[in-house]
Structure formats: structure tokens, C-alpha cells
Amino acid sequence: MNNSEPITDSEIRSEVQRIRAEFAASRQALPPPDELRKGVLERLITERAQLQLASELGIQVSDASVAQSEQAVARQNQIDVPELRRRLAKDGIPLSRFRAQLRDQFLLTRLREREVDGRLRISEQDIDRALAE
């Protein structure tokens, strides 16, 4: 459980299954089952905490941004969006869940960018030094 939002066993199993498929496709050796499950749980907890923080900070993602991300995924797979949706349905992945995952990834990226931008300080001296080099 993370900030009153439970992480279900089915979420963990689903993510473990996805990772197993990725490892099989790339012919990589899987970590031991207990280690894999523990790593998945830790990642889910971290993501939920980060998503909670993004929400508290008021970071939002528009539907247009999610649609653009969906188009980018289709392009990366050299297909169009309707074909991507057909493949998702064939794999038993509801479109709403896929789009929610895209939104979450977008939120995590924006949160990380915000954190980095907030810590990044470049002085005039740093710029002068870099230009001199």
C-alpha cells in the first residue's frame, strides 16, 4: 500500500509477466522469481509515490499530450494508431489502461524534469569557463 492507494497482487503479476515477455523477446536471463517480484513491487511503490507528488505539485498532462504519446508509440512500432489499438486489444490491454500508463509516464517525466530544473544552477562564470574551453 502506498498513500492509501493499494498495489494489487494482480498489478504485480501483470508487470512481472510483461517483464518476462520483454526478457524472453531479448533473450536475456531473468533474475530469480523472488528478486523479480521484489524489484517490481519496489518500482511500483516508487512510481506511486512520485505520481502522488506530481499530483500534489499540480503537474498535469493534457489529453492532447497523451494522444501525441500514443501516436509516437505507433510510429516507433512503424504502425498507425488504429493498428496499435487493434494490437493492444488482441493482447488484452484495454485502451484506457494503455492511455493511463502513457499519462503516468508523462507525469513522471515532467516531475523529473521539474526536479532537475529546480536543482540546476549555471552561473555566468560556468558559462564563460565552458566557452573558454
C-alpha positions as CSV (number, residue, x, y, z in Angstrom):
1,M,0.0,0.0,0.0
2,N,1.2,3.5,-0.8
3,N,-0.5,6.6,0.4
4,S,-3.9,4.8,0.7
5,E,-3.7,3.6,-2.9
6,P,-3.2,-0.2,-2.8
7,I,-0.9,-2.0,-5.1
8,T,-2.7,-5.2,-6.0
9,D,-1.3,-8.6,-6.5
10,S,-2.7,-8.6,-10.0
11,E,-0.8,-5.5,-10.8
12,I,2.4,-7.1,-9.6
13,R,1.7,-10.3,-11.6
14,S,0.8,-8.3,-14.7
15,E,4.1,-6.3,-14.5
16,V,6.1,-9.5,-13.8
17,Q,4.5,-11.1,-16.8
18,R,5.3,-8.1,-19.0
19,I,8.9,-8.1,-17.9
20,R,9.2,-11.8,-18.5
21,A,7.9,-11.3,-22.1
22,E,10.5,-8.5,-22.6
23,F,13.3,-10.6,-21.3
24,A,12.2,-13.5,-23.5
25,A,12.0,-11.3,-26.6
26,S,15.5,-10.0,-26.0
27,R,16.8,-13.5,-24.9
28,Q,18.1,-12.2,-21.6
29,A,18.2,-14.3,-18.4
30,L,15.6,-13.4,-15.9
31,P,16.5,-12.7,-12.2
32,P,15.2,-15.2,-9.7
33,P,11.4,-15.0,-9.3
34,D,11.5,-13.6,-5.7
35,E,14.0,-11.0,-6.8
36,L,12.0,-10.0,-9.9
37,R,8.8,-9.7,-7.8
38,K,10.5,-7.6,-5.2
39,G,12.0,-5.3,-7.8
40,V,8.6,-4.9,-9.5
41,L,6.9,-4.1,-6.1
42,E,9.6,-1.5,-5.2
43,R,9.3,0.1,-8.6
44,L,5.5,0.3,-8.3
45,I,5.8,1.8,-4.9
46,T,8.3,4.4,-6.1
47,E,6.1,5.3,-9.1
48,R,3.0,5.7,-7.0
49,A,4.9,8.0,-4.6
50,Q,6.2,10.0,-7.5
51,L,2.7,10.2,-9.1
52,Q,1.3,11.4,-5.7
53,L,4.0,14.1,-5.6
54,A,3.2,15.2,-9.1
55,S,-0.4,15.5,-8.2
56,E,0.4,17.5,-5.1
57,L,2.6,19.8,-7.1
58,G,-0.3,20.3,-9.6
59,I,1.6,18.7,-12.5
60,Q,-0.9,17.8,-15.2
61,V,-0.9,16.1,-18.6
62,S,-3.4,17.1,-21.3
63,D,-5.4,14.7,-23.3
64,A,-3.7,16.1,-26.4
65,S,-0.3,15.2,-24.9
66,V,-1.5,11.6,-24.3
67,A,-2.7,11.4,-27.9
68,Q,0.7,12.6,-29.1
69,S,2.4,10.0,-27.0
70,E,0.1,7.3,-28.4
71,Q,1.0,8.5,-31.9
72,A,4.7,8.3,-31.0
73,V,4.4,4.8,-29.8
74,A,2.6,3.8,-33.0
75,R,5.4,5.5,-35.1
76,Q,8.1,3.7,-33.1
77,N,6.4,0.4,-34.0
78,Q,6.0,1.5,-37.6
79,I,2.2,1.3,-37.5
80,D,-0.7,3.7,-37.3
81,V,-2.8,4.4,-34.2
82,P,-5.7,2.2,-35.3
83,E,-3.3,-0.7,-35.8
84,L,-1.7,0.0,-32.4
85,R,-5.2,-0.1,-30.8
86,R,-6.0,-3.4,-32.6
87,R,-2.8,-5.0,-31.3
88,L,-3.5,-3.7,-27.8
89,A,-7.0,-5.3,-27.9
90,K,-5.5,-8.5,-29.3
91,D,-3.1,-8.6,-26.3
92,G,-5.9,-8.0,-23.9
93,I,-4.8,-4.5,-22.9
94,P,-7.7,-2.1,-22.6
95,L,-7.1,1.2,-24.4
96,S,-8.0,3.1,-21.2
97,R,-5.2,1.3,-19.3
98,F,-2.7,1.9,-22.0
99,R,-3.5,5.6,-22.1
100,A,-3.4,5.8,-18.3
101,Q,0.1,4.3,-18.5
102,L,1.1,6.9,-21.1
103,R,-0.2,9.7,-18.9
104,D,1.6,8.3,-15.8
105,Q,4.9,8.1,-17.8
106,F,4.4,11.6,-19.0
107,L,3.7,12.8,-15.4
108,L,6.8,11.1,-14.1
109,T,8.9,12.6,-16.9
110,R,7.6,16.1,-16.1
111,L,8.2,15.6,-12.4
112,R,11.8,14.5,-13.0
113,E,12.4,17.5,-15.4
114,R,11.0,19.8,-12.7
115,E,13.2,18.3,-10.1
116,V,16.3,18.6,-12.3
117,D,15.5,22.1,-13.4
118,G,15.0,23.1,-9.8
119,R,18.4,21.9,-8.9
120,L,20.3,23.1,-12.0
121,R,22.1,26.3,-11.4
122,I,24.5,27.6,-14.0
123,S,26.4,30.8,-13.2
124,E,27.8,33.3,-15.7
125,Q,31.2,32.1,-14.6
126,D,30.3,28.5,-15.6
127,I,29.2,29.7,-19.0
128,D,32.3,31.8,-19.5
129,R,34.5,28.8,-18.4
130,A,32.7,26.4,-20.8
131,L,33.0,28.9,-23.7
132,A,36.7,29.4,-23.0
133,E,37.3,25.6,-23.2
